[in-house]
Amino acid sequence: MLAETILTRAITQLNESDPPVQWTRNELIASLNEARRLICDIKPDAGEVTEGVRLAPGARQTLPPGGQRFLKLPSLLHTTETNLHPIG
């Protein structure tokens, strides 16, 4: 769902005009972003993104840019020069 759709619904529910008077669009966007963060704090997989990453040597790894927490490892792939295939 697009943020614009959510904002339009919120403006309607708040009996606001368009453009809003009581709450600015920036305030509504900030509230929407805060709600998304709170939902993801309570239910981390609500904002889950699956992304392939190249692992560094050793056991300790880092999250990709923008990553906040590691949820699960769906599979490991062994690479050769031409193929990717599951390990195990």
Residue pairs with C-beta under 8 A, 6 or more apart in sequence:
3 29
3 32
6 32
7 25
7 28
7 29
7 32
8 18
10 16
10 28
10 32
11 17
11 18
11 20
11 28
14 20
14 22
14 23
16 22
16 23
19 25
20 28
23 31
36 47
39 46
39 47
40 46
40 47
40 68
44 69
44 71
45 71
48 71
50 74
51 64
51 67
53 61
53 64
55 61
56 62
63 69
63 70
75 86
75 87
76 86
76 87
76 88
77 84
77 85
77 86
77 87
78 84
78 85
78 86
78 87
